[in-house]
Amino acid sequence: MTFSLTILGSNSAIPTLSRNPSAHLLNVNERLFLIDCAEGTQLQIRRFHIHFQRIRRIFISHLHGDHYFGLIGLLNSLHLLGRKEEMHLYGPPLLEEILDLQLKASTTTLVYPLIFHPLSFGSYDLVYDDESVTVHSFPLLHSIPTCGFIFREKKAGRKIRKDLPDDVKIPLSEMKNLVQGDDVMDQEGRFHRNEELTTDPPAPRSYAYCSDTAYTESIIPYIQNCDLLYHESTFMQNMAGIAREKMHSTTVEAATLAKKAGVKKLLIGHFSARYDDLQPLLYEATHIFPETFLAEDGAVIRI
């Protein structure tokens, strides 16, 4: 089953020729979630051959432009292409007013339903839940209200073994119980322990997205032990003072947080445009947390 992340933008506020500002595309069992939508995101979606009509849910972490200035363009392109399916948008309450004004100014009435879900920025909240995945938001520490998101795959049912003896025939009425881990009777009335007939499902996977934030250990309970953590690393450690002033993080701070949270892998991004070469940032982070990788535009990380 698919659980993969595509980096659409890895830079901070100012784009460069090789790095767009923030946008991630998460594929959870063929459900596509867009996380942040900076200027140029729809071009990146096309560049990396993603079918953007399949995106059903968009999550905006906060209202700094490098995280949402591409949103109205994307929504309008979907309108021009005749989209019919609902689009669900999760973001700061003011975002709904901003979009309404932009649409009003252009006398545009979207041809598809846009359903807005206002986020709370003071608590850990369940914002989406279906049969495959849950999404929670949680507060970050930035100059304006900002939240992170954690996507958790739900535990799948147990897998029925393919090498069962021919004489073991389980009634259809018992199949659901078998997948749920119960012991069952076969058609001959013989009792079977669940572990004789099934195997463990794959472990559920998780991805945490921490956009603009100063270093704060308050988020550790929300991201603890996740498979992949994205944490902004705008600056190298020699600019820690500027990072604190701007309420951003350094490479060392992101790596330290990943280590304390016990995550499996760390992805660093939101790089300042001052850095042409990202290898020194990676070196600083891996010195603290070896399983660190760069978020680079077009990279696909399979979890």
Steps between C-alpha positions, in 0.01 A plus 500: 500500500628846409627746761725746323592867513589723203681825571350776283686783672792506743597865533393772740338831400701582187506240220815422307543350155532153653287526815136601537350608835305257717267232365485125562282233341425192713357185341333269752363195324423715193337778702685820410547769766658835413677662794563873455477664160763762428524710185571272204366182659270414211794524260695262723203261501509495122879480489503188715210334314243502780133487402378796699133421439558208739584735787199508732641672810734795549656595835641851557724537804489881533454825314852596406501535123761235429252244630179602321555756220455223240163391634263731312678422173468127553133525598429717196678260263285216631197720436607572141556130440141427603561315823184349650626325813503672838824658623551509875723776631643512855659821620490811718149651530609821323595298192133450413449878495810549285382250242146639499640849429728374223214315334265797542754741349529282189122428489580129512254241625678165525334221304583252775424501875780646715447392859697693759607352835639762743791383711562565867853607585506437873455126536553154355195436282370225277421677173447206262415133541417230246541124473870529414647805672458760773633856490562705814609863524714635783639843595847613398700798628515775239436873458137441395267208584648194331427131524666177404327188373552133566362237265461153648409193302244280674595145587389263228320173562694177532597329176351161420774254411515389138633154587200374701428126461229424245273350765495820707203694368393803699138615463456847355316596818822439697738683268453839666567348842810327366645823358429675830709243687234265638520122512245333270322175407536358151215353297560161659458642849870480585650768720801698371715747687543823310879479479467167315310664215634856481817706509570838656412802286769755415565751776303824448709795380505867598621834368530822703523841331644783708504815292625836629589470868760591755650216698242370746491167680127547560433317172684182600189322634325555166781372276657237726630193314359605162652339191588826324523848648526807282634789705595838366871582511517849357849577630828336593602506865729803461183703441318375810447855624324605180298177508373583849423858398297385198351204691651242268726200567855397419625169367638404840173586673295291256738205542496533879121497503490194273737318734298588810174399332639162394392536138635261239599752231532878481439710191629858517382785278371859478853603415603864490573620146847601622608134475592382151671187630285300744763242591635700797146510644468125458841448662402701807176309546642150441769569759215504757249269331652272234170408334454850360422579136453814294158601374585578138248595234378191319628254757268209575532337841329164543419417859 
